[in-house]
Amino acid sequence: MLFIDASKLHDIEKHVKENYPLECCGLLVGRNNPEKRIIEVYPVKNKNTERTHDRYEIDGKEFAYIDRETAKRGLQILGIYHSHPDHPAVPSAFDTERAWFGYSYMIIAIEQGEKTEIRSWIYREEKKQFEEEEIRFP
């Protein structure tokens, strides 16, 4: 289960709308004890410049920098969010190929510039597939 408050969700939705019709991405940062709670969100640049309409890629250096800086405050990267412009909020084959075990993958479906659905997924390495994760908005 993933907990995220309305203000952080609003930040993500704003990022997604500003980048439509291109796919955008960011990092979900927080604490995972005893529950997975998102405390901060970090929009990051989509490094994929060839297929920005349906692919995202996060720069490894940017990921590592945010990981180091947030760890100084006792936080960790819990997941990644990205948009699916004019597509459902379900992981694509590309998402599955690139998934890392243990992270939440929040997907925001945006159709014609308006958010339509938010879902979160966890990659199960033993099954080699995603399972949906409940999102709670305290």
N, C-alpha and C positions, 0 to 999 in steps of 0.2 A: 504494500500500500504506500502511496506517495502523497505526502501532505504539502500543499502550497497555498499561500494566502492570496487573496484577491489582488493586492497591489502588485505582487510579483507576476501573477498571471496577466494583469493589465500591461505590464512592461513587455511581456512576451508577445501579446496580441498586437501591441503598437509596433514592435519590430517586424512582425510578420506582415502587417498591413503596409508599412512603409516600403517593404521590399517586393511586394507583389508586382508583377507576376513571376518574379524570380524566387528561387528557393533560398531561404536564409537559415541560419543556425546559431546556436548559443549553448552555453554550459549551465547546468543546474548544480548549484553549490549549497551544501548544508551539512547536516549531521545525520548519522544513521544509528542513533542509539537512544532509546529503544525503538524508535520509528524513523522512517526515512522522511525527513522534513527539509524542504527547500527554504533556505534563508536568503540567498542571493541568486540573481541570474546575470549572466555575462553574455551579451550579444557578441559574437565574433564574426570576423569576415569569412565569407564563403570563398575558400581558396580555389574551388573548382570554377575556372573561367570559361570552359568549353561547353558545359551543359548546365548552366545555372538555372535553367527552367525545371530541371528534374533531378539534380544531383547536388550534394553538398560535400565539402571536405574541410576539415578544421586543421589549421597549421599546427604541426607538432610542437613548435617552439612557443606558440601562443598558449596552447594547452598546458605545456609544462610550466610556463610563467604563472598562469592563473592558479595552477595546482600548488606551486611553491608559495605564492603570496597568500592564498587563502588558508593553507596549512599553518601559517604563522599565527592565525587567529583561531586555530582548532577546528577548521572547516575542511571539507573535502569535496571533490567533484563527485556528485552522485549520478549524474546523467547528462544527456544531451537533448536539446530540443531542436526541431527543425520543422519547416513548413512543407506542405504538399500543395502547391498551387494547382487548383482545379483537379485535384485527385483526393481520394478518401484518406482518412487518418489511420491507415494501416501500413505496416512496413512493406516496402518494395523488395524485390529480389536483390537490388543493389544494397539496400539497407541491411538485409540479412547477411550478405557477403561480408560487409564491413563491421558487423556488430561485435562488441566486446562483452564478454561475460561480466555480470555483476552490475552493469549500468542500467539506469532507466532511460528509455527513449520516448520522449514526449513528442508526438506528432500533431501539428495543428493543420487541419484542412482549411484552406481558404479558397473560396470560389467567387470569382468576379470581384475580388478585393474585399470580401467580407468573410470573417471567421465563421465557419460552419460547425466544426467539431474539434474537440481536443481529446486525445486518447494517449495512454502511456503503455509502454511495452517493456518487457524484460526478456533478454535473450537467454534461453536455456541451452547451454553448451551441450549437455548430454543428449538433448533432443534435436539440436541444430535448428531450432526454430524459436520464434517469439511467442510469449504468452502475455495476454493483456494484464495490466496492473491497474488496480483501482486508484483513482485520484480522489482525494478528499480536500475540500476547501473549508478549513476551519474558520 
